[in-house]
Amino acid sequence: MKIAVIGAGPAGLCALKTCLDENFNCDVFEKSGVIGGVWNYNEKIGIDEFGIPIHNSVYEELRTNLPKELMQFENFPFKGPLSFVYPPDVINYVNKYADAFNLLPHIQFHKNVEEIRPLPNNRWKIIIRDLKPMKQELIICEYDAVVICVGNFNKPFIPSFKGLDKFKGSIRHSITYRKADLYKNGKVLLVGSGPSGSDITRQLSKVAEKVILSHRSPLENNITFSENVKTKPEIAEFRENTVLFIDGTEEDITDVLLCTGYLFDYPFLTNECGIEVEDNYVKYLYKQIINAKHPTMAILGVPHTTFLFIMFGIQIRFFIAYLKGQFTASKETMIDDAILFQKRQKEKGVSLSRVNHEYYDDLSETAKIPNLPSVCQKLFDHVEDIGILKFQENYKILNDQEFIIV
């Protein structure tokens, strides 16, 4: 079987290694010249030298919001004394992984996937643009299966706000944020209280005159800010030099930084692929992995409020088990299962992006594949519970069930 993997970030590398372990022929197409995906720091923003959008969102002083013990591939420990590390550490780790399993010869760099289209007999036509030659030639090839590993941090979500077009200051999304110095002595409104929003707020507070953090979701547990940071509720309206909040207060500002997340985006998939994104949810993915309408396509990493590196492993093993016929499911069963997942998450009031041990138990039982160690969920829950205090701790995994603080 011949499999195409789109993207050479952590998910793509994990997919490649697992496919090779199963003796499949596998090619990875990566539009940049390096592996590691968004973990590569790039001061450039906007468009690269080949006219391709730059999706790197790593900024100076960024530290991982999960411990490295939850950011390691199966059976390949992420070594080092500190649990919370920096992007260069992550890149060093994924390069060691690629070297250890001789993955680089299977990766074609500077290859931008332009189109993926289904063919008869569950095969795929892929059109690739070779970015290196001056002519930027198109390459057309066919594969038996395709694994999409392009991540979730490509298309910024820009909310609409009343009066935003009237605001005279700068407006940027965090995908373009690299250094705090750009906001020196500014009066900065930061929108969004996710991990990056809170982290960038702390960075900006060191150089800005004031920082206003507008949020609707609860702040991370135990978080505190310096005296020049104000937290505010949702925005009611922008004016030329100020912003009005729903509590009636108003603040003068010079800059707006939107830490408002990203949208799922697969511009290279034709309509015939059957992938639909609605309210930023990828519909009709069986077990959040397999394209129910064309089940020789998988998308890794759609659930992202979890321990992603470890999840990639069980997701690709699940897909390969399906390709090998270790379990079967009809198109109708797959679609019904995807709809049921969405319904259950909404009934529980849980984000569609969040999964836990129940999800991994289901994958294991359905495909009859090894489950993830329970210690992963235990450590993840601990880190979430203590919030910002996690950065004061380091961890050691003792076995499949236990971890300790060291």
NORNORNOR-V694518 format. One record per residue. N is the residue number from 1. SS is DSSP state (helix for helix, strand for strand, loop for the rest). PSI is psi as a letter, one per 30 degrees, with the letter a starting at -180 (* if undefined). D_LAST is the distance of its C-alpha to the last C-alpha in Angstrom with 1 decimal. Layout:
n=N ss=SS psi=PSI d_last=D_LAST
n=N ss=SS psi=PSI d_last=D_LAST
This chain:
n=1 ss=loop psi=k d_last=45.5
n=2 ss=strand psi=j d_last=45.0
n=3 ss=strand psi=k d_last=42.2
n=4 ss=strand psi=k d_last=41.6
n=5 ss=strand psi=k d_last=38.2
n=6 ss=strand psi=j d_last=38.4
n=7 ss=loop psi=k d_last=35.6
n=8 ss=loop psi=h d_last=33.2
n=9 ss=loop psi=a d_last=30.1
n=10 ss=helix psi=e d_last=27.1
n=11 ss=helix psi=e d_last=29.2
n=12 ss=helix psi=e d_last=32.1
n=13 ss=helix psi=e d_last=30.3
n=14 ss=helix psi=e d_last=28.8
n=15 ss=helix psi=e d_last=32.3
n=16 ss=helix psi=e d_last=33.9
n=17 ss=helix psi=e d_last=31.7
n=18 ss=helix psi=e d_last=32.2
n=19 ss=helix psi=e d_last=35.9
n=20 ss=helix psi=e d_last=36.3
n=21 ss=helix psi=f d_last=34.6
n=22 ss=loop psi=g d_last=37.4
n=23 ss=loop psi=g d_last=40.0
n=24 ss=loop psi=k d_last=41.1
n=25 ss=strand psi=k d_last=42.6
n=26 ss=strand psi=k d_last=40.4
n=27 ss=strand psi=k d_last=40.9
n=28 ss=strand psi=k d_last=38.6
n=29 ss=strand psi=j d_last=40.2
n=30 ss=strand psi=k d_last=38.3
n=31 ss=loop psi=f d_last=40.1
n=32 ss=loop psi=a d_last=38.2
n=33 ss=loop psi=g d_last=37.9
n=34 ss=loop psi=l d_last=34.1
n=35 ss=loop psi=l d_last=31.6
n=36 ss=loop psi=f d_last=28.6
n=37 ss=helix psi=b d_last=30.6
n=38 ss=helix psi=f d_last=29.5
n=39 ss=helix psi=f d_last=26.4
n=40 ss=loop psi=k d_last=29.0
n=41 ss=loop psi=k d_last=29.7
n=42 ss=loop psi=j d_last=33.4
n=43 ss=loop psi=f d_last=35.1
n=44 ss=loop psi=k d_last=38.2
n=45 ss=loop psi=l d_last=38.9
n=46 ss=loop psi=c d_last=41.8
n=47 ss=strand psi=k d_last=43.5
n=48 ss=loop psi=a d_last=42.8
n=49 ss=loop psi=f d_last=45.5
n=50 ss=loop psi=g d_last=46.5
n=51 ss=loop psi=g d_last=47.1
n=52 ss=loop psi=k d_last=44.0
n=53 ss=strand psi=k d_last=41.8
n=54 ss=loop psi=k d_last=38.5
n=55 ss=loop psi=g d_last=35.7
n=56 ss=loop psi=k d_last=32.7
n=57 ss=loop psi=g d_last=30.9
n=58 ss=loop psi=k d_last=28.0
n=59 ss=loop psi=l d_last=28.3
n=60 ss=loop psi=k d_last=27.1
n=61 ss=loop psi=g d_last=23.7
n=62 ss=loop psi=k d_last=22.7
n=63 ss=strand psi=k d_last=19.1
n=64 ss=loop psi=k d_last=18.2
n=65 ss=loop psi=f d_last=18.0
n=66 ss=loop psi=k d_last=16.0
n=67 ss=loop psi=l d_last=12.7
n=68 ss=helix psi=f d_last=13.8
n=69 ss=helix psi=f d_last=12.7
n=70 ss=helix psi=g d_last=15.7
n=71 ss=loop psi=h d_last=17.8
n=72 ss=loop psi=k d_last=18.5
n=73 ss=loop psi=l d_last=21.7
n=74 ss=loop psi=k d_last=22.2
n=75 ss=loop psi=g d_last=21.6
n=76 ss=loop psi=i d_last=20.6
n=77 ss=loop psi=k d_last=16.8
n=78 ss=loop psi=j d_last=15.9
n=79 ss=loop psi=l d_last=14.2
n=80 ss=loop psi=l d_last=12.5
n=81 ss=loop psi=f d_last=9.4
n=82 ss=loop psi=k d_last=9.7
n=83 ss=loop psi=e d_last=9.8
n=84 ss=loop psi=j d_last=12.9
n=85 ss=loop psi=a d_last=15.6
n=86 ss=strand psi=l d_last=19.3
n=87 ss=helix psi=e d_last=22.4
n=88 ss=helix psi=e d_last=23.1
n=89 ss=helix psi=e d_last=19.8
n=90 ss=helix psi=e d_last=20.9
n=91 ss=helix psi=e d_last=24.4
n=92 ss=helix psi=e d_last=23.3
n=93 ss=helix psi=e d_last=21.4
n=94 ss=helix psi=f d_last=24.5
n=95 ss=helix psi=e d_last=26.8
n=96 ss=helix psi=e d_last=25.0
n=97 ss=helix psi=e d_last=25.4
n=98 ss=helix psi=e d_last=29.1
n=99 ss=helix psi=e d_last=29.7
n=100 ss=helix psi=e d_last=28.1
n=101 ss=loop psi=g d_last=30.5
n=102 ss=loop psi=h d_last=33.4
n=103 ss=loop psi=f d_last=33.6
n=104 ss=helix psi=e d_last=35.3
n=105 ss=helix psi=f d_last=38.8
n=106 ss=helix psi=g d_last=38.8
n=107 ss=strand psi=k d_last=38.1
n=108 ss=strand psi=j d_last=41.1
n=109 ss=strand psi=l d_last=40.3
n=110 ss=loop psi=h d_last=42.4
n=111 ss=strand psi=j d_last=43.7
n=112 ss=strand psi=k d_last=44.0
n=113 ss=strand psi=j d_last=44.7
n=114 ss=strand psi=e d_last=47.7
n=115 ss=strand psi=k d_last=48.6
n=116 ss=strand psi=k d_last=47.7
n=117 ss=strand psi=k d_last=50.5
n=118 ss=strand psi=k d_last=50.9
n=119 ss=strand psi=l d_last=53.6
n=120 ss=helix psi=l d_last=55.5
n=121 ss=helix psi=h d_last=53.8
n=122 ss=helix psi=g d_last=50.3
n=123 ss=strand psi=l d_last=50.1
n=124 ss=strand psi=k d_last=49.1
n=125 ss=strand psi=k d_last=50.8
n=126 ss=strand psi=k d_last=48.6
n=127 ss=strand psi=k d_last=50.0
n=128 ss=strand psi=k d_last=48.0
n=129 ss=strand psi=k d_last=48.8
n=130 ss=strand psi=j d_last=48.2
n=131 ss=loop psi=f d_last=47.2
n=132 ss=loop psi=e d_last=47.7
n=133 ss=loop psi=l d_last=51.5
n=134 ss=loop psi=e d_last=53.7
n=135 ss=loop psi=f d_last=55.3
n=136 ss=loop psi=i d_last=52.1
n=137 ss=loop psi=l d_last=53.5
n=138 ss=strand psi=k d_last=52.9
n=139 ss=strand psi=k d_last=51.8
n=140 ss=strand psi=k d_last=52.5
n=141 ss=strand psi=l d_last=50.8
n=142 ss=strand psi=k d_last=50.4
n=143 ss=strand psi=l d_last=47.5
n=144 ss=loop psi=f d_last=47.1
n=145 ss=strand psi=l d_last=43.9
n=146 ss=strand psi=k d_last=41.8
n=147 ss=strand psi=j d_last=38.1
n=148 ss=strand psi=k d_last=37.5
n=149 ss=loop psi=h d_last=34.2
n=150 ss=loop psi=g d_last=35.0
n=151 ss=loop psi=a d_last=32.2
n=152 ss=loop psi=g d_last=32.6
n=153 ss=loop psi=h d_last=32.6
n=154 ss=loop psi=e d_last=36.2
n=155 ss=strand psi=j d_last=38.5
n=156 ss=strand psi=k d_last=37.7
n=157 ss=loop psi=j d_last=38.6
n=158 ss=loop psi=j d_last=41.0
n=159 ss=loop psi=l d_last=41.9
n=160 ss=loop psi=k d_last=45.4
n=161 ss=loop psi=k d_last=45.9
n=162 ss=loop psi=k d_last=49.2
n=163 ss=loop psi=g d_last=50.6
n=164 ss=helix psi=e d_last=47.9
n=165 ss=helix psi=f d_last=50.8
n=166 ss=helix psi=f d_last=52.2
n=167 ss=loop psi=k d_last=49.1
n=168 ss=loop psi=f d_last=49.9
n=169 ss=loop psi=a d_last=46.5
n=170 ss=strand psi=k d_last=44.1
n=171 ss=strand psi=k d_last=42.5
n=172 ss=strand psi=l d_last=39.7
n=173 ss=strand psi=l d_last=37.2
n=174 ss=helix psi=f d_last=33.6
n=175 ss=helix psi=f d_last=34.2
n=176 ss=helix psi=f d_last=36.0
n=177 ss=loop psi=k d_last=33.5
n=178 ss=loop psi=e d_last=32.1
n=179 ss=loop psi=k d_last=32.0
n=180 ss=helix psi=f d_last=32.3
n=181 ss=helix psi=f d_last=35.1
n=182 ss=helix psi=f d_last=37.6
n=183 ss=helix psi=g d_last=37.4
n=184 ss=loop psi=k d_last=37.7
n=185 ss=loop psi=g d_last=39.6
n=186 ss=loop psi=l d_last=40.1
n=187 ss=strand psi=j d_last=40.1
n=188 ss=strand psi=k d_last=37.9
n=189 ss=strand psi=k d_last=37.8
n=190 ss=strand psi=k d_last=34.8
n=191 ss=strand psi=j d_last=35.3
n=192 ss=loop psi=k d_last=32.5
n=193 ss=loop psi=g d_last=29.1
n=194 ss=loop psi=a d_last=27.1
n=195 ss=helix psi=e d_last=23.9
n=196 ss=helix psi=e d_last=26.1
n=197 ss=helix psi=e d_last=28.4
n=198 ss=helix psi=e d_last=25.9
n=199 ss=helix psi=e d_last=24.2
n=200 ss=helix psi=e d_last=27.7
n=201 ss=helix psi=e d_last=28.8
n=202 ss=helix psi=e d_last=26.3
n=203 ss=helix psi=e d_last=27.4
n=204 ss=helix psi=e d_last=31.0
n=205 ss=loop psi=f d_last=30.8
n=206 ss=loop psi=f d_last=30.3
n=207 ss=loop psi=f d_last=33.7
n=208 ss=loop psi=l d_last=35.8
n=209 ss=loop psi=e d_last=38.1
n=210 ss=strand psi=l d_last=36.8
n=211 ss=strand psi=k d_last=34.9
n=212 ss=strand psi=k d_last=35.8
n=213 ss=strand psi=j d_last=33.5
n=214 ss=strand psi=k d_last=35.6
n=215 ss=loop psi=l d_last=33.9
n=216 ss=loop psi=f d_last=34.9
n=217 ss=loop psi=l d_last=31.6
n=218 ss=loop psi=k d_last=29.1
n=219 ss=loop psi=l d_last=26.6
n=220 ss=loop psi=k d_last=22.9
n=221 ss=loop psi=k d_last=21.3
n=222 ss=loop psi=g d_last=20.7
n=223 ss=loop psi=k d_last=22.2
n=224 ss=loop psi=l d_last=24.3
n=225 ss=loop psi=l d_last=26.7
n=226 ss=loop psi=l d_last=28.6
n=227 ss=loop psi=f d_last=32.1
n=228 ss=loop psi=g d_last=34.0
n=229 ss=strand psi=k d_last=32.6
n=230 ss=strand psi=k d_last=34.5
n=231 ss=strand psi=k d_last=33.6
n=232 ss=strand psi=l d_last=36.7
n=233 ss=loop psi=a d_last=37.8
n=234 ss=loop psi=l d_last=39.6
n=235 ss=strand psi=k d_last=42.3
n=236 ss=strand psi=e d_last=45.9
n=237 ss=strand psi=k d_last=47.7
n=238 ss=strand psi=k d_last=47.6
n=239 ss=loop psi=a d_last=50.4
n=240 ss=loop psi=e d_last=51.4
n=241 ss=loop psi=g d_last=48.9
n=242 ss=strand psi=l d_last=47.1
n=243 ss=strand psi=k d_last=45.2
n=244 ss=strand psi=k d_last=46.1
n=245 ss=strand psi=l d_last=43.5
n=246 ss=loop psi=f d_last=44.4
n=247 ss=loop psi=g d_last=44.0
n=248 ss=loop psi=f d_last=46.9
n=249 ss=loop psi=l d_last=45.1
n=250 ss=strand psi=k d_last=45.8
n=251 ss=strand psi=k d_last=44.0
n=252 ss=strand psi=k d_last=45.3
n=253 ss=loop psi=l d_last=43.3
n=254 ss=loop psi=f d_last=43.8
n=255 ss=strand psi=l d_last=41.4
n=256 ss=strand psi=k d_last=39.9
n=257 ss=strand psi=j d_last=36.7
n=258 ss=strand psi=j d_last=36.3
n=259 ss=loop psi=i d_last=32.8
n=260 ss=loop psi=g d_last=34.5
n=261 ss=loop psi=a d_last=33.1
n=262 ss=strand psi=l d_last=34.9
n=263 ss=strand psi=k d_last=37.5
n=264 ss=loop psi=k d_last=37.7
n=265 ss=loop psi=k d_last=40.3
n=266 ss=loop psi=i d_last=41.9
n=267 ss=loop psi=f d_last=45.0
n=268 ss=loop psi=f d_last=45.8
n=269 ss=strand psi=k d_last=46.3
n=270 ss=loop psi=l d_last=50.0
n=271 ss=helix psi=e d_last=51.1
n=272 ss=helix psi=f d_last=52.0
n=273 ss=helix psi=f d_last=48.3
n=274 ss=loop psi=g d_last=48.1
n=275 ss=loop psi=k d_last=44.8
n=276 ss=strand psi=k d_last=45.1
n=277 ss=strand psi=k d_last=42.7
n=278 ss=strand psi=k d_last=43.6
n=279 ss=loop psi=h d_last=41.8
n=280 ss=loop psi=h d_last=39.0
n=281 ss=strand psi=k d_last=38.6
n=282 ss=strand psi=j d_last=39.4
n=283 ss=strand psi=l d_last=41.9
n=284 ss=loop psi=h d_last=42.9
n=285 ss=strand psi=j d_last=39.8
n=286 ss=strand psi=k d_last=39.5
n=287 ss=loop psi=g d_last=35.9
n=288 ss=loop psi=g d_last=35.2
n=289 ss=loop psi=e d_last=35.8
n=290 ss=strand psi=k d_last=39.3
n=291 ss=strand psi=j d_last=42.4
n=292 ss=loop psi=f d_last=44.5
n=293 ss=loop psi=f d_last=47.7
n=294 ss=loop psi=i d_last=47.0
n=295 ss=loop psi=g d_last=44.4
n=296 ss=loop psi=g d_last=44.1
n=297 ss=strand psi=k d_last=42.1
n=298 ss=strand psi=l d_last=38.5
n=299 ss=strand psi=k d_last=36.3
n=300 ss=loop psi=k d_last=32.6
n=301 ss=loop psi=g d_last=30.1
n=302 ss=loop psi=e d_last=32.4
n=303 ss=loop psi=k d_last=29.8
n=304 ss=loop psi=g d_last=27.3
n=305 ss=strand psi=i d_last=25.2
n=306 ss=loop psi=a d_last=22.8
n=307 ss=loop psi=j d_last=20.5
n=308 ss=helix psi=e d_last=23.4
n=309 ss=helix psi=e d_last=22.5
n=310 ss=helix psi=e d_last=21.8
n=311 ss=helix psi=e d_last=24.9
n=312 ss=helix psi=e d_last=27.1
n=313 ss=helix psi=e d_last=26.8
n=314 ss=helix psi=f d_last=28.1
n=315 ss=helix psi=e d_last=30.7
n=316 ss=helix psi=e d_last=32.3
n=317 ss=helix psi=e d_last=32.3
n=318 ss=helix psi=e d_last=34.0
n=319 ss=helix psi=e d_last=36.6
n=320 ss=helix psi=e d_last=37.3
n=321 ss=helix psi=e d_last=37.8
n=322 ss=helix psi=e d_last=40.4
n=323 ss=helix psi=e d_last=42.1
n=324 ss=loop psi=f d_last=42.4
n=325 ss=loop psi=g d_last=44.0
n=326 ss=loop psi=f d_last=41.3
n=327 ss=loop psi=l d_last=42.0
n=328 ss=loop psi=l d_last=44.6
n=329 ss=loop psi=k d_last=45.1
n=330 ss=loop psi=l d_last=48.2
n=331 ss=helix psi=e d_last=48.3
n=332 ss=helix psi=e d_last=49.1
n=333 ss=helix psi=e d_last=46.2
n=334 ss=helix psi=e d_last=43.8
n=335 ss=helix psi=e d_last=45.3
n=336 ss=helix psi=e d_last=45.3
n=337 ss=helix psi=e d_last=41.7
n=338 ss=helix psi=e d_last=40.7
n=339 ss=helix psi=e d_last=42.8
n=340 ss=helix psi=e d_last=41.3
n=341 ss=helix psi=e d_last=37.7
n=342 ss=helix psi=e d_last=38.8
n=343 ss=helix psi=e d_last=40.6
n=344 ss=helix psi=e d_last=37.8
n=345 ss=helix psi=e d_last=35.3
n=346 ss=helix psi=e d_last=37.9
n=347 ss=helix psi=e d_last=38.6
n=348 ss=helix psi=f d_last=35.0
n=349 ss=loop psi=g d_last=34.8
n=350 ss=loop psi=k d_last=32.1
n=351 ss=loop psi=k d_last=32.1
n=352 ss=loop psi=f d_last=33.6
n=353 ss=loop psi=f d_last=30.8
n=354 ss=strand psi=k d_last=28.1
n=355 ss=loop psi=l d_last=27.5
n=356 ss=loop psi=a d_last=25.1
n=357 ss=helix psi=f d_last=24.8
n=358 ss=helix psi=e d_last=28.5
n=359 ss=helix psi=e d_last=29.4
n=360 ss=helix psi=e d_last=27.6
n=361 ss=helix psi=e d_last=29.1
n=362 ss=helix psi=e d_last=32.5
n=363 ss=helix psi=e d_last=32.2
n=364 ss=helix psi=e d_last=31.2
n=365 ss=helix psi=e d_last=34.0
n=366 ss=helix psi=e d_last=36.6
n=367 ss=helix psi=f d_last=36.2
n=368 ss=loop psi=h d_last=35.1
n=369 ss=loop psi=l d_last=32.2
n=370 ss=loop psi=k d_last=28.6
n=371 ss=loop psi=l d_last=26.4
n=372 ss=loop psi=l d_last=23.0
n=373 ss=loop psi=k d_last=20.1
n=374 ss=helix psi=f d_last=19.5
n=375 ss=helix psi=f d_last=15.8
n=376 ss=helix psi=e d_last=16.7
n=377 ss=helix psi=e d_last=18.5
n=378 ss=helix psi=e d_last=16.0
n=379 ss=helix psi=e d_last=13.3
n=380 ss=helix psi=e d_last=16.3
n=381 ss=helix psi=e d_last=17.5
n=382 ss=helix psi=e d_last=14.3
n=383 ss=helix psi=e d_last=14.2
n=384 ss=helix psi=e d_last=17.9
n=385 ss=helix psi=e d_last=17.9
n=386 ss=helix psi=f d_last=15.8
n=387 ss=helix psi=b d_last=17.6
n=388 ss=helix psi=f d_last=17.3
n=389 ss=helix psi=f d_last=14.3
n=390 ss=helix psi=e d_last=12.2
n=391 ss=helix psi=f d_last=12.5
n=392 ss=helix psi=f d_last=10.5
n=393 ss=loop psi=l d_last=7.2
n=394 ss=loop psi=l d_last=5.5
n=395 ss=strand psi=l d_last=5.5
n=396 ss=strand psi=k d_last=6.6
n=397 ss=strand psi=k d_last=10.1
n=398 ss=loop psi=e d_last=11.2
n=399 ss=loop psi=a d_last=14.8
n=400 ss=loop psi=f d_last=17.3
n=401 ss=loop psi=f d_last=16.5
n=402 ss=loop psi=k d_last=12.9
n=403 ss=strand psi=l d_last=9.4
n=404 ss=strand psi=l d_last=6.2
n=405 ss=strand psi=k d_last=3.8
n=406 ss=loop psi=* d_last=0.0
